[in-house]
Amino acid sequence: MSDTACGQDEDLPERAQREAHRVRASMRDGLSDFIADLERWVNTDSRADALDLLEELAADIAASLEAIGFEAELVPVAGKGPYVHAALTGTGQARVALLCHHDTVFDRGTAAERPFSIDSDRALGPGVADMKGGLALAAHVGRHMTDAPWAFGRLELVSASDEESRPRALRTIDRLKGFDAVLCFECGRVDGSIVSARKGGRWFRVRAKGRAAHAGVAPDEGRNAASAICHEALRLEKLDDARAGMTLQVTGLAGGIGLNTVPEKAELTADLRASTAEDLEWAMQCVRMFPDYDDISLELEDLGGPPPFERTPSVTSLAETAIELGRELGHSFDHVSTGGVSDGSWTAWHGLPTLDGLGPVGGLDHTADEYIELATVPERAGVIAGLLVAIELGLLDLVVANG
Ligand SMILES: [Zn+2]
């Protein structure tokens, strides 16, 4: 590891490098098994509201993990598909979560229209990058780590069923209390970068209530809620870029009941992002400072959202170690901050050292052209195996000791 990573002037332990090479080689040999699991999972649509499909998919994931050697459990969640928690028990000390989700943003029928396919080195299909590719990678890293049980005490693969639509922490986060680290398998960025910081987000709705009136006969008796909401949209947009890295987008507008009626009600929704918790709170204060709209009342509904995932010394140490392992494998990448949120934001917020973007390199998430680069699957597997060894050998203890 580099001296900036943990304050020790010492090379990355040889055992971590050795495991990285070993698991990369095993993953190359076993790539067809990885692809077989990925293909089935991509070909099962899994939007968070398709409960029957989510049941089916979670059962398949659990069975595949059992076949690999995990002890798998389906955890029921009220009104949602089951979560999968699957554990490998080793002879070491470290407890590490491999964090994934198996829901996608795609409707039922999408996989039938454009099923899993491979085009030269790219795997395509709904959710292949976000994040069934990462899920398959986590599962198969587990497979190859069963040959190195000394490298961990507990490896727990967690796959949520509702990540894409949930503005709060994953339902089973308490199960990860006391874990040493969380490795999140959202896909790597297009240039291979991993993710060591994420903006926090807040979603909210502003509702305006005015007074209806006939738009032609008695317009002055009405109080136009739609017009007030349009003013609000323009006022709130000023928060975009108001602080470094802050963004605000008005994401929805609705109002009115007919061509000839002054709208009594209207509303907007917005998406706010910021790098620090303090900036998010400041922006929400600004949102609440509604100007006076003559006889029109406004109310804010705060819909919540993930907190910022900040780059702590532990996170930096994990990231720098991953980068060094990548370099060792000839797989160069950097670590970056991103505006997108993931369940890694929640684990980081709960004080668990978290590193994200460890999934296969890919992109165009949430579009029909979503892809992963299959050649990066063994490389990533090697990096993750090396990271597990480094954590077992005390990488993060050193951060705490020096921190
Ligand atoms: Zn995702």
Residues whose N, C-alpha, C, O or C-beta is under 5 A from the ligand:
A	BS01	ZN	D130 M131 E186
